Amino acid sequence: NGGLVGENGAPGINSDIITVDGDRAFVLRISEHKPEAVKPLADVQEQVKALVQHNKAEQQAKVDAEKLLVDLKAGKGAEAMQAAGLKFGEPKILSRSGRDPISQAAFALPLPAKDKPSYGMATDMQGNVVLLALDEVKQGSMPEDQKKAMVQGITQNNAQIVFEALMSNLRKEAKIKIGDALEQQ
């Protein structure tokens, strides 16, 4: 917790000590302050145009992808993809532990039927709209010692939860009497 001193944050003023992680802390120093202002249109006109064009293109890509997705799910995907000048890339194997948006979207899709992929849509990390075809799901395997360790961890966690609940309940409900021996100390 910390804050900068002064409403406008005058240059040369340090913040309070800001603790971030137990033994780690830092202090901010204001070297310059510019009041909030609106830039002239002439200075930002090109940026605004580029942003508007990008947003419109992104919206159109999503609309087109949704239309293709409807066709794919209806079984008319090959013709629709060819008419749009698109094709699926090379198949990739994705891991459930993948944190990228494509992996997350693929694992959210329903399981594919035999010889019939499950289709979906996602946005990759670069902001591109991507159509997904889930062809196959392979069940993972876990070594026996890892299963045992997981069961042991869950058991210990459950025991800890029960113990904490018991202690919490005892603190709320129990009446504690201090004996004579303890009072004499």
C-alpha positions as CSV (number, residue, x, y, z in Angstrom):
1,N,0.0,0.0,0.0
2,G,1.3,3.4,-0.8
3,G,0.4,6.6,-2.6
4,L,2.0,9.6,-4.2
5,V,2.0,12.7,-2.1
6,G,0.1,15.7,-3.4
7,E,-2.8,16.0,-5.7
8,N,-0.8,16.8,-8.9
9,G,2.2,14.7,-7.9
10,A,4.8,17.5,-8.0
11,P,8.2,16.5,-9.4
12,G,10.8,15.3,-6.9
13,I,8.3,13.7,-4.6
14,N,8.6,10.1,-3.6
15,S,5.7,7.7,-2.9
16,D,5.3,5.8,0.3
17,I,7.0,2.4,0.4
18,I,5.0,0.0,-1.7
19,T,5.3,-3.7,-0.5
20,V,4.7,-6.2,-3.3
21,D,5.8,-9.6,-2.0
22,G,6.7,-10.0,1.6
23,D,10.4,-9.0,1.5
24,R,10.1,-6.9,-1.7
25,A,9.2,-3.3,-1.8
26,F,9.8,-0.2,-4.0
27,V,9.4,3.5,-4.0
28,L,8.2,5.6,-7.0
29,R,9.7,9.0,-7.7
30,I,7.9,11.5,-9.9
31,S,10.3,13.1,-12.3
32,E,7.8,14.9,-14.5
33,H,4.1,15.6,-14.4
34,K,1.9,16.5,-17.4
35,P,-1.7,17.3,-16.7
36,E,-4.3,15.3,-18.6
37,A,-5.1,16.8,-21.9
38,V,-6.8,16.0,-25.2
39,K,-4.4,15.8,-28.1
40,P,-5.3,17.8,-31.2
41,L,-7.0,15.8,-34.0
42,A,-4.2,16.5,-36.4
43,D,-1.7,14.8,-34.1
44,V,-3.7,11.6,-33.8
45,Q,-5.8,11.5,-37.0
46,E,-3.7,8.7,-38.6
47,Q,-3.8,6.6,-35.4
48,V,-7.6,7.0,-35.2
49,K,-8.1,6.0,-38.9
50,A,-5.9,3.0,-38.5
51,L,-7.7,1.9,-35.3
52,V,-11.1,2.3,-37.0
53,Q,-10.0,0.3,-40.0
54,H,-8.6,-2.4,-37.8
55,N,-11.8,-2.6,-35.8
56,K,-14.0,-2.8,-38.9
57,A,-11.8,-5.5,-40.4
58,E,-11.8,-7.5,-37.2
59,Q,-15.6,-7.2,-37.0
60,Q,-16.0,-8.3,-40.6
61,A,-13.6,-11.2,-40.1
62,K,-15.7,-12.4,-37.2
63,V,-18.9,-12.1,-39.2
64,D,-17.4,-14.0,-42.1
65,A,-16.0,-16.7,-39.7
66,E,-19.4,-17.1,-38.1
67,K,-21.0,-17.7,-41.5
68,L,-18.4,-20.2,-42.4
69,L,-18.8,-21.9,-39.0
70,V,-22.6,-22.3,-39.7
71,D,-21.8,-23.9,-43.1
72,L,-19.1,-26.2,-41.5
73,K,-21.6,-27.4,-38.9
74,A,-24.2,-27.9,-41.6
75,G,-21.8,-30.1,-43.6
76,K,-21.3,-27.6,-46.4
77,G,-18.0,-26.5,-45.2
78,A,-15.7,-27.6,-48.0
79,E,-17.6,-25.6,-50.6
80,A,-17.9,-22.5,-48.4
81,M,-14.2,-22.6,-47.4
82,Q,-13.2,-23.0,-51.1
83,A,-15.5,-20.1,-52.1
84,A,-13.9,-17.9,-49.4
85,G,-10.4,-19.0,-50.6
86,L,-9.6,-20.5,-47.3
87,K,-8.4,-23.9,-46.1
88,F,-7.5,-25.5,-42.8
89,G,-3.9,-25.6,-41.9
90,E,-1.9,-28.7,-41.0
91,P,-3.4,-30.6,-38.1
92,K,-1.8,-29.8,-34.7
93,I,-1.8,-31.8,-31.5
94,L,-2.8,-29.6,-28.6
95,S,-2.3,-30.3,-24.9
96,R,-4.9,-29.6,-22.2
97,S,-2.2,-27.7,-20.3
98,G,-1.8,-25.2,-23.2
99,R,-2.7,-21.7,-22.0
100,D,-3.1,-20.1,-25.5
101,P,-6.6,-19.1,-26.6
102,I,-6.6,-21.8,-29.4
103,S,-5.9,-24.6,-27.0
104,Q,-8.5,-23.3,-24.6
105,A,-11.1,-23.0,-27.3
106,A,-10.3,-26.5,-28.7
107,F,-10.8,-28.1,-25.3
108,A,-14.2,-26.3,-24.9
109,L,-15.5,-27.9,-28.1
110,P,-17.8,-30.9,-28.0
111,L,-16.2,-34.3,-28.7
112,P,-16.2,-35.1,-32.4
113,A,-18.4,-37.8,-33.8
114,K,-16.8,-40.7,-35.7
115,D,-15.4,-39.3,-38.9
116,K,-17.2,-35.9,-38.3
117,P,-15.1,-33.1,-36.8
118,S,-16.4,-30.7,-34.2
119,Y,-16.1,-27.1,-35.3
120,G,-15.5,-23.8,-33.4
121,M,-14.1,-20.4,-33.6
122,A,-11.4,-18.6,-31.6
123,T,-9.1,-15.5,-31.6
124,D,-5.4,-16.3,-31.5
125,M,-2.8,-14.3,-29.5
126,Q,-2.3,-11.9,-32.4
127,G,-6.0,-11.1,-32.6
128,N,-6.6,-13.2,-35.8
129,V,-10.0,-15.0,-36.1
130,V,-9.4,-18.7,-36.4
131,L,-11.7,-21.5,-37.3
132,L,-11.1,-24.8,-35.5
133,A,-11.8,-28.4,-36.6
134,L,-11.5,-30.9,-33.8
135,D,-10.9,-34.3,-35.5
136,E,-9.9,-36.5,-32.5
137,V,-9.5,-36.5,-28.8
138,K,-7.0,-38.8,-27.2
139,Q,-7.4,-39.7,-23.6
140,G,-4.3,-38.9,-21.5
141,S,-2.6,-41.3,-19.2
142,M,-1.1,-40.7,-15.8
143,P,1.7,-42.9,-14.3
144,E,0.5,-44.9,-11.3
145,D,2.9,-43.2,-8.9
146,Q,1.6,-39.8,-10.0
147,K,-2.0,-41.0,-9.4
148,K,-1.0,-42.2,-5.9
149,A,0.6,-38.8,-5.1
150,M,-2.5,-37.0,-6.4
151,V,-4.8,-39.1,-4.2
152,Q,-2.5,-38.5,-1.2
153,G,-2.5,-34.8,-1.8
154,I,-6.3,-34.6,-2.1
155,T,-6.7,-36.7,1.0
156,Q,-4.3,-34.4,3.0
157,N,-6.1,-31.3,1.6
158,N,-9.5,-32.7,2.7
159,A,-8.2,-33.5,6.1
160,Q,-6.8,-30.0,6.5
161,I,-10.2,-28.5,5.4
162,V,-12.0,-30.7,8.0
163,F,-9.5,-29.8,10.7
164,E,-9.8,-26.0,9.9
165,A,-13.7,-26.3,10.0
166,L,-13.6,-28.1,13.3
167,M,-11.2,-25.5,14.9
168,S,-13.4,-22.7,13.5
169,N,-16.5,-24.3,14.9
170,L,-14.8,-24.9,18.3
171,R,-13.7,-21.3,18.5
172,K,-17.3,-20.1,17.9
173,E,-19.2,-22.6,19.9
174,A,-17.0,-24.1,22.7
175,K,-16.7,-22.7,26.2
176,I,-13.2,-22.6,27.4
177,K,-12.5,-22.9,31.1
178,I,-9.0,-22.3,32.5
179,G,-8.0,-24.7,35.2
180,D,-6.4,-23.8,38.5
181,A,-2.9,-25.1,37.4
182,L,-2.9,-22.7,34.4
183,E,-4.1,-19.7,36.5
184,Q,-1.2,-20.2,39.0
185,Q,1.4,-19.7,36.3
